[in-house]
């Protein structure tokens, strides 16, 4: 009986760990979205998400220069 309880607890812990890992992966994917993901979801060419980020001069940019 005690062994069954321990096995059940181990299974519950394993399921909880799997759920936690899946939630962590989903949150990480959400944080790591970039402009290409937004561009892929844009519906029309007029949508500003279809373009790469621009610098102050209007040129495509990947971020600030060092």
C-alpha positions as CSV (number, residue, x, y, z in Angstrom):
1,X,0.0,0.0,0.0
2,X,2.8,2.5,0.9
3,X,4.6,1.6,-2.3
4,X,1.4,2.4,-4.3
5,X,1.2,5.8,-2.6
6,X,4.8,6.6,-3.4
7,X,4.4,5.5,-7.0
8,X,1.3,7.7,-7.3
9,X,3.2,10.7,-5.8
10,X,6.0,10.1,-8.2
11,X,3.6,10.0,-11.1
12,X,1.9,13.2,-10.0
13,X,5.3,14.9,-9.6
14,X,6.3,13.8,-13.0
15,X,3.0,15.2,-14.6
16,X,3.4,18.5,-12.7
17,X,7.0,18.8,-13.9
18,X,5.9,18.1,-17.5
19,X,3.2,20.8,-17.3
20,X,5.7,23.3,-15.8
21,X,8.2,22.6,-18.6
22,X,5.5,23.0,-21.3
23,X,4.3,26.3,-19.7
24,X,7.9,27.5,-19.6
25,X,8.4,26.6,-23.3
26,X,5.2,28.5,-24.3
27,X,6.2,31.6,-22.3
28,X,9.7,31.5,-23.8
29,X,8.3,31.3,-27.3
30,X,6.0,34.2,-26.6
31,X,8.9,36.3,-25.3
32,X,11.1,35.4,-28.3
33,X,8.7,36.5,-31.0
34,X,10.4,38.9,-33.4
35,X,9.3,41.2,-36.2
36,X,9.3,38.3,-38.7
37,X,6.6,36.6,-36.6
38,X,4.5,39.8,-36.6
39,X,5.0,40.2,-40.4
40,X,3.9,36.7,-41.0
41,X,0.6,37.4,-39.2
42,X,-0.1,40.7,-40.9
43,X,-3.0,40.5,-43.3
44,X,-2.3,43.3,-45.8
45,X,0.7,45.1,-47.2
46,X,-0.6,48.3,-45.6
47,X,-0.2,46.8,-42.1
48,X,2.9,48.2,-40.5
49,X,3.8,44.8,-39.1
50,X,4.8,43.6,-42.6
51,X,7.9,45.8,-42.6
52,X,11.2,45.3,-40.8
53,X,11.9,47.7,-38.0
54,X,13.2,51.1,-39.2
55,X,15.8,53.4,-37.7
56,X,15.3,57.2,-37.4
57,X,16.5,57.6,-41.0
58,X,13.8,55.3,-42.3
59,X,16.2,52.5,-43.2
60,X,15.6,48.9,-42.2
61,X,17.3,48.2,-38.9
62,X,18.1,45.3,-36.6
63,X,18.6,47.5,-33.5
64,X,20.9,50.2,-32.1
65,X,24.5,50.3,-33.2
66,X,27.2,49.9,-30.6
